[in-house]
Amino acid sequence: MGRITLDKVRKAFGDIEVIPPLDLTIEDGEFVVFVGPSGCGKSTLLRLIAGLEDVSGGQIRIDREDATNLPPAKRGLAMVFQSYALYPHMSVRKNIAFPMKMAGLPQDEQERRIEGAAKALNLTDYLDRKPGQLSGGQRQRVAIGRAIVREPAAFLFDEPLSNLDAALRVGMRLEISELHKRLATTMIYVTHDQVEAMTMADKIVVLRAGNIEQVGSPLELYNRPRNVFVAGFIGSPKMNLITGAEAAKHNATTIGIRPEHLAISTEGGAWKGEIGVSEHLGSDTFFHVTVEGQVEPLTVRASGEVSLSYGDTVWLTPNEANLHRFDAEGLRIA
Amino acid sequence: MARSVSTRRKLITTVFAWAIGIAIFFPILWTILTSFKTEAAAIADPPVWFNFHWTLDNYATVQERSNYFRHFMNSVIISGGSTLLGLIIAVPAAWSMAFVPAKRTKDVLMWMLSTKMLPPVGVLVPIYLLFRDLGLLDTRIGLVIVLTLINLPIIVWMLYTYFKEIPGEILEAARMDGASLRSEIIHVLTPMAIPGMASTVLLNIILAWNEAFWTLNLTAAKAAPLTAFIASYSSPEGLFYAKLSAASTMAIAPILIMGWFSQKQLVRGLTFGAVK
């Protein structure tokens, strides 16, 4: 079981409050992603749950038990670090065995679990190597193996893929998702990469300056962002945010429209603009269009290959049904 | 891709490096050569290089005139003892500064280092008087204490740098993995710190072995280490280069041999962190 409840948890370093009182419930078996820009407090929040930092107030409950003042080892959580944090002087086998050795598990049980983890993570051939002799992806697998064998109530991942190259990152992302499906254990995953958040999460927690901006499923966040920040943060490429007269026409301070909800035409439409940079991805083409009266160019997605070149005049038309409206405070209007 | 270096440039750098190496080693080589000469050959002008009458007489005389073994043991006890005592004090100090730094940690480190900038002769008289009153003059324990204090800043600094290099996340991982403070220290920290501690120990033994100012000024006969043994051959009765060289060779031989066998560890330790 791994239900984690944060009740008015706050954290201050000296006079600086990095996390104002915050409530959050993570259900058993859920894959929760904390996402936000650098310095938003997502790693600190994870470390508070892990017990590596002490809370300045509030309560953390793991499976209804108060864990606020428990040392990390007693919380039954396993953590995977960005730097892998493997023990460099121990072989892969000993690294994976370490938490079991600390827990005093019988030798044969340790062996059984090591074999199991190594098989699941493709590490069988590397068990007698030192971490220094492994690639980044293999090291991260060892770190995950070390977490799995503990059979924890929840896994905590602190930006585990940041040190890997792009291709490996996509592969590991799938492996971790796969692992979650198989183990059905609670996982809390911290990342600044919203693509990781969107693809892996059951539930995303968007953080900014220690505050929870929105909690919801990836598609909830994508389709109904609660405010301008979430609207701009979730989705790649970013949602186009338009202020001024165009927004006023829709009785809003800011309107948002996603690149795929803008129709592009050479004949006519709502907004006249000029093609800037085009990004051809094969399956899609993204045009950056400078629209008259707008400072920021708008991003437009066109399906497949569309032949428009730099400087061409085009018209953009937003799909009214997919228009997001925000008030002066940046909050969503219905 | 490796940078390509022209053969000519390689040749020049090689010759240059060898020239520096030989220049540094030359005094030691000359001392060793002189130790096998007769006193007359030792002061011959122009100097003789290899074509002299090789003799072991100097070593025999030195052996006869003074008790090499006693000095040697004093050196071993003083350098070993001061290193051990220094380590006992420095490990917890460096440990706490590296892992639980406070606001003034950097200042404390700088202050410790600043004591090395003081010319030792500046505190010779007070220390001499203290030693006299405490009955520590010409005792091994007195020298162990003074050499510990002299080298302590260096030990703390070196250990601090090594401990600093141990990533905090690994210690946190150990904590998450259920390690108690005791097992964290035994299973994770110590194995990772051992290479750094080993090179600190080696360097400190060498420094203490070669230390001459305090050993000469605070000892007479009983606790005199090898430095005093060498110095005794530059005596009022005149300079005997060959015997002096023989004494010097005998004094530096143990540390040279130790340095030779541990050079890999020593270099690795001294460049730790710089080259990964």
Contacts between the chains, C-beta under 8 A, distances in Angstrom:
chain1	res1	chain2	res2	distance
A	50	B	176	6.3
A	52	B	172	5.3
A	52	B	175	7.0
A	52	B	176	7.4
A	71	B	175	7.4
A	72	B	172	7.7
A	72	B	175	4.8
A	72	B	176	5.0
A	73	B	175	6.3
A	73	B	176	6.9
A	73	B	177	7.3
A	73	B	178	3.9
A	73	B	179	7.0
A	73	B	180	7.7
A	77	B	176	7.1
A	78	B	176	6.5
A	78	B	177	7.9
A	79	B	172	7.7
A	79	B	173	7.0
A	79	B	176	4.6
A	81	B	169	4.8
A	81	B	172	7.3
A	81	B	173	6.2
A	82	B	169	7.7
A	83	B	167	6.2
A	83	B	169	5.1
A	85	B	167	6.9
A	85	B	169	4.1
A	85	B	170	4.8
A	85	B	172	6.9
A	85	B	173	3.9
A	86	B	170	7.6
A	86	B	173	7.8
A	87	B	170	6.5
A	87	B	173	7.7
A	87	B	174	7.6
A	87	B	187	7.8
A	87	B	188	5.9
A	87	B	191	8.0
A	87	B	192	7.9
A	88	B	170	7.8
A	88	B	192	6.7
A	89	B	191	4.4
A	89	B	192	6.1
A	98	B	174	7.6
A	98	B	177	5.4
A	98	B	179	7.8
A	98	B	187	7.4
A	99	B	176	8.0
A	99	B	177	3.9
A	99	B	178	5.5
A	102	B	177	5.7
A	102	B	178	3.9
A	102	B	179	5.2
A	102	B	180	7.9
A	102	B	183	6.2
A	103	B	178	5.6
A	146	B	173	7.9
A	146	B	177	7.0
A	150	B	177	7.5
A	150	B	178	7.8
